Amino acid sequence: MFEFKPFSRKQLEVICNADAFINILEGSVRSGKTIASIIAWIDFVQSSPHRVFLMTGSTSDTLYRNVIEDIERILGKKRARYVKSAKGGARLNLKFRNPAYPDESKQKFIYKICYCVGAHDERAEGRIRGMTVAGWYADEVTLYPESVVKQAINRMSLVGARAIWTTNPDSPYHPIKKEFIDKAAEKEYKNWHFVLNDNLSLDEDYKKNIRNAYVGLWYKRMILGLWVLAEGAVYDMWDEKENTFTDDDLVPGFKSLARRYISVDFGTKNATVFLDCWDDGDTIWIMDEYYYSGKEKGRQKENSEYADDLETFAGDEHPLYVIIDPSAASFKTTLRNRGFRLKDADNEVLEGIRMTSTMLAKRKIKVHLTRCTNFQKEINGYVWDEKAALRGIEQPLKNDDHCMDAIRYFVKTIIKPRRLVG
């Protein structure tokens, strides 16, 4: 049985009044947007005279985890059945009692279909093209390409069609902000801005912990709910004294207390970097770095030469894992043949940067002062791409970022999110 907590006034406003063509719930993380949007969506689908609807998430897995799982708990799996592999694509089948048959002995049902699509890349546009739907639920809509948003809106051609979107803040130049939120009144859309206090189910300790998980740009967006621009240094919380160490700072027997990983950013035309990362369960200690730029040296190395270098870098004891970008397929094969255990890096850029930012701000990433000079040079010059930001696209400037990619791979792949909260 799904247990409801008391709804806040903001949530009740959404549940009772999300009746525009496009209804947008935006703001802080954990602020109660999703559950309010789900209740409003169920009510709309049930009352709609139409049968076919669309639901999207960044991926089909995140859509299930963030939204569909709660719908199953609210309605029960007899009335909400998710079919991942179905003709026509993944779908959520919903069953509602027909109000025209109140007599239990003559009970009949109304059946609705919600097609479920992952929408994080341009291919999703082709998957929804040609649909005719009565409504569209979009989880984290700012993560979708603009073409997908436009195509999904075009699909809502049935009378009384309605869209319900949720999102956390992004760039103030993002198309969702400029074309839908800023113009909501003009276009007769509805928009609700949520903050942590709009979720009455959160206690003060939890709110304190969730605030601790974000710093800088991410705190402004995810906690304060502000649409602010990413500009300047990506890691402006970096402190040369607080985030570096020397051998004298290590406790005796340190290496026996920590797990060793080597994080690799492999370049065929660009530089190749190895970072020697030791994790003691609290802090990441980057003991050493390898940096080779074929462009600077005038000669690019072969896979076997880089593998030789990695063996020399690792020394007598191989790391627990070598973490490497999944796209480095041929180099991965070479390393496996040398006996290294590999783990594909999680290459989600913005979330990886956010997690790394928090670890740096908490002084949980320490870099060797004299052996990791390229790392320190890169982090001081690692900045947001201002021209891309003005187009609503957020990405670091791709210039001397190889150590930055390697540390992001490590943090996003190995560090559990709960370590960011304390």
C-alpha beads as a LAMMPS data file, in Angstrom:
LAMMPS data file: protein, C-alpha beads

422 atoms
421 bonds

1 atom types
1 bond types

-500.0 500.0 xlo xhi
-500.0 500.0 ylo yhi
-500.0 500.0 zlo zhi

Masses

1 110.0

Atoms # bond

1 1 1 0.000 0.000 0.000
2 1 1 1.385 3.404 -0.988
3 1 1 1.559 5.722 2.016
4 1 1 0.869 9.372 1.259
5 1 1 2.458 12.098 3.310
6 1 1 0.588 15.407 3.735
7 1 1 0.634 17.462 0.553
8 1 1 1.868 21.035 0.657
9 1 1 -0.191 23.909 -0.720
10 1 1 2.043 24.007 -3.830
11 1 1 1.521 20.297 -4.488
12 1 1 -2.243 20.613 -4.062
13 1 1 -2.289 23.525 -6.509
14 1 1 -0.673 21.275 -9.123
15 1 1 -2.921 18.300 -8.423
16 1 1 -6.078 20.413 -8.657
17 1 1 -5.093 22.871 -11.391
18 1 1 -2.661 21.282 -13.870
19 1 1 -5.144 21.809 -16.695
20 1 1 -3.214 23.904 -19.239
21 1 1 -1.895 22.590 -22.536
22 1 1 1.583 22.546 -20.953
23 1 1 2.106 22.344 -17.176
24 1 1 5.653 22.708 -15.843
25 1 1 6.917 21.804 -12.362
26 1 1 10.469 23.095 -11.848
27 1 1 12.776 23.791 -8.941
28 1 1 14.893 22.167 -6.247
29 1 1 15.678 18.480 -5.917
30 1 1 13.505 16.550 -3.440
31 1 1 10.953 19.362 -3.380
32 1 1 7.873 17.246 -4.084
33 1 1 7.561 17.934 -7.814
34 1 1 7.425 14.336 -8.976
35 1 1 4.734 12.965 -6.669
36 1 1 2.480 15.961 -7.362
37 1 1 2.989 15.540 -11.094
38 1 1 2.245 11.805 -10.881
39 1 1 -1.074 12.324 -9.087
40 1 1 -2.030 15.031 -11.588
41 1 1 -1.052 12.735 -14.477
42 1 1 -3.030 9.738 -13.207
43 1 1 -6.097 11.941 -12.725
44 1 1 -5.757 13.389 -16.221
45 1 1 -5.281 10.013 -17.950
46 1 1 -8.239 8.535 -16.087
47 1 1 -10.569 11.399 -16.985
48 1 1 -9.432 11.794 -20.596
49 1 1 -11.797 10.363 -23.226
50 1 1 -8.758 9.196 -25.210
51 1 1 -6.766 6.000 -24.925
52 1 1 -3.139 6.601 -25.979
53 1 1 -0.531 8.722 -24.159
54 1 1 3.229 9.304 -24.130
55 1 1 5.653 9.203 -21.202
56 1 1 9.345 10.079 -21.488
57 1 1 12.429 10.133 -19.287
58 1 1 16.095 10.734 -19.914
59 1 1 16.251 6.942 -20.349
60 1 1 13.571 4.291 -20.012
61 1 1 15.290 3.115 -16.815
62 1 1 15.189 6.554 -15.181
63 1 1 11.548 6.953 -16.240
64 1 1 10.710 3.678 -14.516
65 1 1 12.725 4.474 -11.401
66 1 1 11.544 8.073 -11.011
67 1 1 7.915 7.785 -12.084
68 1 1 6.464 4.443 -13.145
69 1 1 7.489 2.582 -10.001
70 1 1 5.466 5.080 -7.928
71 1 1 2.481 4.729 -10.265
72 1 1 2.621 0.965 -9.740
73 1 1 2.646 1.467 -5.964
74 1 1 -0.227 3.960 -6.052
75 1 1 -2.539 1.984 -8.344
76 1 1 -1.234 -1.514 -7.640
77 1 1 0.276 -3.778 -10.261
78 1 1 -3.107 -5.178 -11.214
79 1 1 -4.117 -1.734 -12.465
80 1 1 -0.701 -0.456 -13.586
81 1 1 1.386 -2.947 -15.547
82 1 1 4.691 -1.944 -17.111
83 1 1 5.710 -4.004 -20.131
84 1 1 9.331 -3.301 -21.055
85 1 1 9.392 -5.399 -24.212
86 1 1 6.148 -4.969 -26.109
87 1 1 5.090 -4.623 -29.705
88 1 1 5.348 -0.924 -30.474
89 1 1 7.797 -0.303 -27.631
90 1 1 7.766 -0.226 -23.839
91 1 1 4.407 0.736 -22.385
92 1 1 2.556 1.280 -19.158
93 1 1 -0.898 -0.291 -19.290
94 1 1 -3.402 1.369 -16.945
95 1 1 -6.811 0.043 -15.930
96 1 1 -9.501 2.273 -14.399
97 1 1 -12.989 1.488 -13.197
98 1 1 -15.635 2.730 -15.601
99 1 1 -17.828 5.257 -13.726
100 1 1 -20.743 4.344 -15.993
101 1 1 -20.944 1.005 -14.167
102 1 1 -21.015 1.772 -10.417
103 1 1 -22.700 -1.540 -9.619
104 1 1 -19.945 -3.963 -8.568
105 1 1 -21.803 -6.894 -10.134
106 1 1 -21.640 -5.225 -13.537
107 1 1 -18.175 -3.726 -13.144
108 1 1 -16.352 -2.846 -16.315
109 1 1 -13.026 -1.134 -16.898
110 1 1 -11.417 1.495 -19.087
111 1 1 -7.960 0.648 -20.438
112 1 1 -5.292 3.240 -21.291
113 1 1 -1.837 2.899 -22.857
114 1 1 1.164 5.111 -22.085
115 1 1 4.037 4.504 -24.495
116 1 1 7.349 4.914 -22.627
117 1 1 10.401 6.336 -24.400
118 1 1 13.934 7.297 -23.362
119 1 1 14.470 10.798 -24.743
120 1 1 18.053 11.803 -23.967
121 1 1 19.286 11.863 -27.580
122 1 1 18.110 12.776 -31.066
123 1 1 17.097 9.204 -31.886
124 1 1 14.060 9.587 -29.649
125 1 1 12.573 12.049 -32.129
126 1 1 12.243 9.243 -34.657
127 1 1 10.710 6.886 -32.087
128 1 1 7.819 9.226 -31.333
129 1 1 7.300 10.583 -34.844
130 1 1 3.940 9.509 -36.234
131 1 1 2.273 8.988 -32.833
132 1 1 -1.052 10.611 -32.017
133 1 1 -1.450 11.019 -28.264
134 1 1 -3.768 12.724 -25.821
135 1 1 -1.058 13.711 -23.364
136 1 1 2.639 13.711 -22.606
137 1 1 4.388 13.215 -19.265
138 1 1 8.051 14.321 -19.355
139 1 1 10.428 13.548 -16.486
140 1 1 13.464 15.905 -16.416
141 1 1 12.504 17.587 -19.675
142 1 1 15.582 19.852 -19.818
143 1 1 17.717 16.766 -20.513
144 1 1 16.030 16.216 -23.900
145 1 1 17.177 17.572 -27.277
146 1 1 15.033 20.439 -28.535
147 1 1 13.909 18.356 -31.521
148 1 1 12.395 15.748 -29.208
149 1 1 10.437 18.367 -27.265
150 1 1 9.043 19.899 -30.454
151 1 1 8.122 16.526 -31.930
152 1 1 6.351 15.375 -28.756
153 1 1 4.314 18.590 -28.648
154 1 1 3.342 18.007 -32.292
155 1 1 2.072 14.540 -31.341
156 1 1 -0.477 15.986 -28.879
157 1 1 -3.139 16.662 -31.495
158 1 1 -6.194 15.150 -29.805
159 1 1 -8.839 17.393 -28.259
160 1 1 -8.044 18.214 -24.635
161 1 1 -4.424 17.051 -24.886
162 1 1 -2.189 18.041 -21.982
163 1 1 1.517 17.883 -21.101
164 1 1 2.981 17.646 -17.602
165 1 1 6.712 18.268 -17.281
166 1 1 9.144 18.120 -14.371
167 1 1 12.685 19.456 -14.251
168 1 1 15.422 20.847 -12.077
169 1 1 16.827 24.259 -13.058
170 1 1 19.422 24.531 -15.787
171 1 1 20.923 27.422 -17.738
172 1 1 18.742 30.553 -17.999
173 1 1 19.374 30.248 -21.758
174 1 1 17.962 26.732 -21.980
175 1 1 15.101 26.534 -24.521
176 1 1 12.700 25.194 -21.871
177 1 1 13.357 28.285 -19.747
178 1 1 13.281 30.795 -22.601
179 1 1 10.402 29.408 -24.671
180 1 1 8.105 27.831 -22.100
181 1 1 8.721 29.039 -18.533
182 1 1 9.476 32.684 -19.342
183 1 1 6.566 32.801 -21.793
184 1 1 4.109 30.762 -19.728
185 1 1 1.682 33.617 -19.098
186 1 1 1.830 34.776 -22.724
187 1 1 1.158 31.284 -24.092
188 1 1 -1.328 30.295 -21.360
189 1 1 0.895 27.561 -19.976
190 1 1 1.163 26.929 -16.231
191 1 1 4.370 26.906 -14.231
192 1 1 5.035 26.049 -10.575
193 1 1 8.380 26.744 -8.877
194 1 1 9.252 24.296 -6.066
195 1 1 11.747 24.575 -3.197
196 1 1 12.650 22.086 -0.447
197 1 1 10.021 23.429 1.948
198 1 1 7.280 22.523 -0.554
199 1 1 7.852 18.876 0.380
200 1 1 6.339 18.331 3.827
201 1 1 7.655 14.755 4.043
202 1 1 11.277 15.911 4.529
203 1 1 12.610 16.334 8.058
204 1 1 15.190 18.965 8.938
205 1 1 18.069 16.483 9.230
206 1 1 17.445 15.202 5.719
207 1 1 17.243 18.729 4.310
208 1 1 20.542 19.542 6.016
209 1 1 22.147 16.443 4.522
210 1 1 20.845 17.081 0.999
211 1 1 22.094 20.675 1.150
212 1 1 25.543 19.317 2.046
213 1 1 25.622 17.288 -1.166
214 1 1 25.792 20.368 -3.416
215 1 1 28.187 23.286 -3.747
216 1 1 28.579 26.362 -5.932
217 1 1 26.589 26.306 -9.169
218 1 1 24.886 23.061 -8.191
219 1 1 23.778 24.434 -4.810
220 1 1 22.198 27.441 -6.500
221 1 1 20.310 25.216 -8.918
222 1 1 19.474 22.048 -7.024
223 1 1 18.880 23.542 -3.564
224 1 1 17.890 27.152 -4.172
225 1 1 16.101 26.280 -7.407
226 1 1 17.707 29.089 -9.419
227 1 1 18.217 29.130 -13.188
228 1 1 21.804 30.412 -13.190
229 1 1 24.540 30.394 -15.784
230 1 1 27.571 28.107 -15.599
231 1 1 30.479 30.474 -16.050
232 1 1 34.091 30.911 -15.051
233 1 1 36.115 28.111 -13.454
234 1 1 34.422 24.720 -13.330
235 1 1 36.131 23.849 -10.042
236 1 1 36.202 27.247 -8.375
237 1 1 36.268 25.481 -4.982
238 1 1 39.774 24.115 -5.671
239 1 1 42.273 25.277 -3.061
240 1 1 45.977 24.671 -3.665
241 1 1 46.702 24.258 0.047
242 1 1 43.594 22.358 1.134
243 1 1 43.422 19.989 -1.843
244 1 1 47.097 18.995 -2.056
245 1 1 49.399 16.871 0.094
246 1 1 52.952 15.614 0.386
247 1 1 54.256 12.228 1.513
248 1 1 54.698 13.620 5.031
249 1 1 50.904 14.021 5.310
250 1 1 50.245 10.284 4.935
251 1 1 49.801 8.112 8.006
252 1 1 52.181 5.139 8.393
253 1 1 50.914 2.082 6.523
254 1 1 48.510 4.207 4.468
255 1 1 48.575 1.968 1.405
256 1 1 47.451 -1.046 3.421
257 1 1 44.362 0.922 4.488
258 1 1 43.221 2.079 1.041
259 1 1 42.035 0.642 -2.258
260 1 1 44.057 1.482 -5.340
261 1 1 42.604 2.360 -8.739
262 1 1 44.156 3.806 -11.868
263 1 1 41.863 6.100 -13.826
264 1 1 42.699 6.514 -17.523
265 1 1 41.798 9.137 -20.096
266 1 1 43.024 7.541 -23.307
267 1 1 43.738 9.721 -26.324
268 1 1 44.661 8.710 -29.853
269 1 1 45.232 12.286 -31.034
270 1 1 45.037 14.001 -27.653
271 1 1 47.036 13.387 -24.489
272 1 1 46.781 10.151 -22.509
273 1 1 46.604 10.388 -18.718
274 1 1 46.839 7.843 -15.875
275 1 1 45.917 8.918 -12.343
276 1 1 47.043 6.735 -9.410
277 1 1 44.017 7.008 -7.095
278 1 1 43.950 5.598 -3.559
279 1 1 40.595 5.563 -1.760
280 1 1 40.618 5.102 2.038
281 1 1 36.822 5.203 2.251
282 1 1 36.788 8.882 3.165
283 1 1 39.278 10.699 0.954
284 1 1 40.689 10.119 -2.530
285 1 1 44.464 10.509 -2.616
286 1 1 45.957 11.004 -6.080
287 1 1 49.481 9.775 -5.539
288 1 1 50.923 10.166 -9.015
289 1 1 50.123 10.957 -12.631
290 1 1 51.286 9.864 -16.078
291 1 1 50.868 12.377 -18.902
292 1 1 51.891 11.852 -22.510
293 1 1 50.909 14.162 -25.364
294 1 1 51.773 12.857 -28.811
295 1 1 51.110 16.311 -30.219
296 1 1 53.707 17.872 -27.935
297 1 1 56.216 15.041 -28.281
298 1 1 55.820 14.814 -32.045
299 1 1 55.016 11.065 -31.961
300 1 1 51.925 9.165 -30.946
301 1 1 52.402 5.852 -29.161
302 1 1 50.896 2.477 -30.013
303 1 1 48.511 0.656 -27.675
304 1 1 51.271 -1.743 -26.656
305 1 1 53.557 1.146 -25.718
306 1 1 50.881 2.740 -23.548
307 1 1 50.276 -0.662 -21.948
308 1 1 54.009 -0.916 -21.225
309 1 1 53.873 2.529 -19.642
310 1 1 50.868 1.550 -17.535
311 1 1 52.651 -1.559 -16.266
312 1 1 55.642 0.574 -15.294
313 1 1 53.346 3.150 -13.697
314 1 1 51.460 0.487 -11.718
315 1 1 54.635 -1.192 -10.488
316 1 1 54.670 -4.609 -8.859
317 1 1 51.049 -4.520 -7.647
318 1 1 48.206 -4.057 -10.101
319 1 1 45.329 -1.811 -8.982
320 1 1 41.934 -3.197 -8.008
321 1 1 40.590 -1.780 -11.293
322 1 1 41.727 0.315 -14.203
323 1 1 38.876 2.721 -14.932
324 1 1 38.717 3.683 -18.585
325 1 1 36.344 5.286 -21.075
326 1 1 34.274 2.520 -22.752
327 1 1 35.107 3.948 -26.189
328 1 1 38.796 2.946 -25.888
329 1 1 37.986 -0.529 -27.177
330 1 1 41.329 -1.589 -28.664
331 1 1 43.350 -0.310 -25.714
332 1 1 41.025 -2.150 -23.332
333 1 1 41.731 -5.393 -25.193
334 1 1 45.472 -4.797 -24.879
335 1 1 45.185 -4.156 -21.137
336 1 1 43.068 -7.259 -20.541
337 1 1 45.749 -9.304 -22.266
338 1 1 48.243 -7.845 -19.774
339 1 1 46.156 -9.062 -16.845
340 1 1 44.567 -5.768 -15.764
341 1 1 41.027 -5.779 -14.369
342 1 1 38.997 -3.101 -16.144
343 1 1 35.882 -1.137 -15.263
344 1 1 34.094 1.004 -17.842
345 1 1 33.941 4.620 -16.731
346 1 1 30.587 6.281 -16.162
347 1 1 30.940 9.182 -18.595
348 1 1 27.961 11.302 -17.504
349 1 1 29.687 14.667 -17.709
350 1 1 27.599 17.164 -15.730
351 1 1 26.710 14.809 -12.892
352 1 1 30.348 13.692 -12.745
353 1 1 31.459 17.320 -12.487
354 1 1 28.883 17.968 -9.766
355 1 1 30.088 15.008 -7.697
356 1 1 33.739 15.956 -8.178
357 1 1 32.933 19.542 -7.158
358 1 1 31.402 18.365 -3.894
359 1 1 34.354 16.083 -3.121
360 1 1 36.777 18.947 -3.788
361 1 1 34.782 21.379 -1.663
362 1 1 34.720 18.905 1.230
363 1 1 38.493 18.445 0.797
364 1 1 37.911 14.757 0.087
365 1 1 40.142 14.853 -3.000
366 1 1 43.832 15.356 -2.280
367 1 1 46.432 15.675 -5.052
368 1 1 50.154 15.137 -4.584
369 1 1 51.791 18.552 -4.618
370 1 1 54.960 17.716 -6.554
371 1 1 54.106 14.602 -8.570
372 1 1 50.775 15.790 -10.065
373 1 1 51.779 19.047 -11.714
374 1 1 49.718 18.537 -14.881
375 1 1 46.595 17.923 -12.789
376 1 1 47.099 21.218 -10.957
377 1 1 47.793 23.100 -14.171
378 1 1 44.625 21.746 -15.793
379 1 1 42.275 22.328 -12.865
380 1 1 43.250 25.986 -12.669
381 1 1 42.460 26.451 -16.375
382 1 1 39.348 24.249 -16.540
383 1 1 36.508 26.642 -17.426
384 1 1 32.971 26.568 -18.779
385 1 1 32.471 27.171 -22.491
386 1 1 30.817 30.608 -22.390
387 1 1 29.812 30.629 -26.074
388 1 1 28.052 27.281 -25.737
389 1 1 26.365 28.469 -22.520
390 1 1 24.712 31.337 -24.391
391 1 1 23.067 28.702 -26.617
392 1 1 21.791 26.851 -23.557
393 1 1 24.455 24.115 -23.868
394 1 1 26.563 23.440 -20.798
395 1 1 29.995 21.939 -21.258
396 1 1 33.560 22.667 -20.173
397 1 1 35.869 24.174 -22.755
398 1 1 37.622 21.248 -24.439
399 1 1 41.183 22.376 -23.902
400 1 1 43.774 20.629 -21.723
401 1 1 41.138 18.634 -19.841
402 1 1 42.616 15.123 -19.778
403 1 1 43.398 14.953 -16.052
404 1 1 39.973 16.479 -15.425
405 1 1 38.291 13.732 -17.433
406 1 1 40.258 11.057 -15.583
407 1 1 39.309 12.297 -12.095
408 1 1 35.671 12.690 -13.173
409 1 1 35.670 9.098 -14.450
410 1 1 36.939 7.889 -11.091
411 1 1 34.492 9.855 -8.946
412 1 1 31.409 9.089 -11.044
413 1 1 32.262 5.396 -11.370
414 1 1 33.524 4.516 -7.893
415 1 1 32.212 7.004 -5.318
416 1 1 28.749 6.248 -3.947
417 1 1 26.405 9.275 -3.786
418 1 1 25.901 8.786 -0.034
419 1 1 29.540 9.835 0.518
420 1 1 28.652 13.314 -0.722
421 1 1 25.941 13.888 1.876
422 1 1 27.760 13.777 5.196

Bonds

1 1 1 2
2 1 2 3
3 1 3 4
4 1 4 5
5 1 5 6
6 1 6 7
7 1 7 8
8 1 8 9
9 1 9 10
10 1 10 11
11 1 11 12
12 1 12 13
13 1 13 14
14 1 14 15
15 1 15 16
16 1 16 17
17 1 17 18
18 1 18 19
19 1 19 20
20 1 20 21
21 1 21 22
22 1 22 23
23 1 23 24
24 1 24 25
25 1 25 26
26 1 26 27
27 1 27 28
28 1 28 29
29 1 29 30
30 1 30 31
31 1 31 32
32 1 32 33
33 1 33 34
34 1 34 35
35 1 35 36
36 1 36 37
37 1 37 38
38 1 38 39
39 1 39 40
40 1 40 41
41 1 41 42
42 1 42 43
43 1 43 44
44 1 44 45
45 1 45 46
46 1 46 47
47 1 47 48
48 1 48 49
49 1 49 50
50 1 50 51
51 1 51 52
52 1 52 53
53 1 53 54
54 1 54 55
55 1 55 56
56 1 56 57
57 1 57 58
58 1 58 59
59 1 59 60
60 1 60 61
61 1 61 62
62 1 62 63
63 1 63 64
64 1 64 65
65 1 65 66
66 1 66 67
67 1 67 68
68 1 68 69
69 1 69 70
70 1 70 71
71 1 71 72
72 1 72 73
73 1 73 74
74 1 74 75
75 1 75 76
76 1 76 77
77 1 77 78
78 1 78 79
79 1 79 80
80 1 80 81
81 1 81 82
82 1 82 83
83 1 83 84
84 1 84 85
85 1 85 86
86 1 86 87
87 1 87 88
88 1 88 89
89 1 89 90
90 1 90 91
91 1 91 92
92 1 92 93
93 1 93 94
94 1 94 95
95 1 95 96
96 1 96 97
97 1 97 98
98 1 98 99
99 1 99 100
100 1 100 101
101 1 101 102
102 1 102 103
103 1 103 104
104 1 104 105
105 1 105 106
106 1 106 107
107 1 107 108
108 1 108 109
109 1 109 110
110 1 110 111
111 1 111 112
112 1 112 113
113 1 113 114
114 1 114 115
115 1 115 116
116 1 116 117
117 1 117 118
118 1 118 119
119 1 119 120
120 1 120 121
121 1 121 122
122 1 122 123
123 1 123 124
124 1 124 125
125 1 125 126
126 1 126 127
127 1 127 128
128 1 128 129
129 1 129 130
130 1 130 131
131 1 131 132
132 1 132 133
133 1 133 134
134 1 134 135
135 1 135 136
136 1 136 137
137 1 137 138
138 1 138 139
139 1 139 140
140 1 140 141
141 1 141 142
142 1 142 143
143 1 143 144
144 1 144 145
145 1 145 146
146 1 146 147
147 1 147 148
148 1 148 149
149 1 149 150
150 1 150 151
151 1 151 152
152 1 152 153
153 1 153 154
154 1 154 155
155 1 155 156
156 1 156 157
157 1 157 158
158 1 158 159
159 1 159 160
160 1 160 161
161 1 161 162
162 1 162 163
163 1 163 164
164 1 164 165
165 1 165 166
166 1 166 167
167 1 167 168
168 1 168 169
169 1 169 170
170 1 170 171
171 1 171 172
172 1 172 173
173 1 173 174
174 1 174 175
175 1 175 176
176 1 176 177
177 1 177 178
178 1 178 179
179 1 179 180
180 1 180 181
181 1 181 182
182 1 182 183
183 1 183 184
184 1 184 185
185 1 185 186
186 1 186 187
187 1 187 188
188 1 188 189
189 1 189 190
190 1 190 191
191 1 191 192
192 1 192 193
193 1 193 194
194 1 194 195
195 1 195 196
196 1 196 197
197 1 197 198
198 1 198 199
199 1 199 200
200 1 200 201
201 1 201 202
202 1 202 203
203 1 203 204
204 1 204 205
205 1 205 206
206 1 206 207
207 1 207 208
208 1 208 209
209 1 209 210
210 1 210 211
211 1 211 212
212 1 212 213
213 1 213 214
214 1 214 215
215 1 215 216
216 1 216 217
217 1 217 218
218 1 218 219
219 1 219 220
220 1 220 221
221 1 221 222
222 1 222 223
223 1 223 224
224 1 224 225
225 1 225 226
226 1 226 227
227 1 227 228
228 1 228 229
229 1 229 230
230 1 230 231
231 1 231 232
232 1 232 233
233 1 233 234
234 1 234 235
235 1 235 236
236 1 236 237
237 1 237 238
238 1 238 239
239 1 239 240
240 1 240 241
241 1 241 242
242 1 242 243
243 1 243 244
244 1 244 245
245 1 245 246
246 1 246 247
247 1 247 248
248 1 248 249
249 1 249 250
250 1 250 251
251 1 251 252
252 1 252 253
253 1 253 254
254 1 254 255
255 1 255 256
256 1 256 257
257 1 257 258
258 1 258 259
259 1 259 260
260 1 260 261
261 1 261 262
262 1 262 263
263 1 263 264
264 1 264 265
265 1 265 266
266 1 266 267
267 1 267 268
268 1 268 269
269 1 269 270
270 1 270 271
271 1 271 272
272 1 272 273
273 1 273 274
274 1 274 275
275 1 275 276
276 1 276 277
277 1 277 278
278 1 278 279
279 1 279 280
280 1 280 281
281 1 281 282
282 1 282 283
283 1 283 284
284 1 284 285
285 1 285 286
286 1 286 287
287 1 287 288
288 1 288 289
289 1 289 290
290 1 290 291
291 1 291 292
292 1 292 293
293 1 293 294
294 1 294 295
295 1 295 296
296 1 296 297
297 1 297 298
298 1 298 299
299 1 299 300
300 1 300 301
301 1 301 302
302 1 302 303
303 1 303 304
304 1 304 305
305 1 305 306
306 1 306 307
307 1 307 308
308 1 308 309
309 1 309 310
310 1 310 311
311 1 311 312
312 1 312 313
313 1 313 314
314 1 314 315
315 1 315 316
316 1 316 317
317 1 317 318
318 1 318 319
319 1 319 320
320 1 320 321
321 1 321 322
322 1 322 323
323 1 323 324
324 1 324 325
325 1 325 326
326 1 326 327
327 1 327 328
328 1 328 329
329 1 329 330
330 1 330 331
331 1 331 332
332 1 332 333
333 1 333 334
334 1 334 335
335 1 335 336
336 1 336 337
337 1 337 338
338 1 338 339
339 1 339 340
340 1 340 341
341 1 341 342
342 1 342 343
343 1 343 344
344 1 344 345
345 1 345 346
346 1 346 347
347 1 347 348
348 1 348 349
349 1 349 350
350 1 350 351
351 1 351 352
352 1 352 353
353 1 353 354
354 1 354 355
355 1 355 356
356 1 356 357
357 1 357 358
358 1 358 359
359 1 359 360
360 1 360 361
361 1 361 362
362 1 362 363
363 1 363 364
364 1 364 365
365 1 365 366
366 1 366 367
367 1 367 368
368 1 368 369
369 1 369 370
370 1 370 371
371 1 371 372
372 1 372 373
373 1 373 374
374 1 374 375
375 1 375 376
376 1 376 377
377 1 377 378
378 1 378 379
379 1 379 380
380 1 380 381
381 1 381 382
382 1 382 383
383 1 383 384
384 1 384 385
385 1 385 386
386 1 386 387
387 1 387 388
388 1 388 389
389 1 389 390
390 1 390 391
391 1 391 392
392 1 392 393
393 1 393 394
394 1 394 395
395 1 395 396
396 1 396 397
397 1 397 398
398 1 398 399
399 1 399 400
400 1 400 401
401 1 401 402
402 1 402 403
403 1 403 404
404 1 404 405
405 1 405 406
406 1 406 407
407 1 407 408
408 1 408 409
409 1 409 410
410 1 410 411
411 1 411 412
412 1 412 413
413 1 413 414
414 1 414 415
415 1 415 416
416 1 416 417
417 1 417 418
418 1 418 419
419 1 419 420
420 1 420 421
421 1 421 422
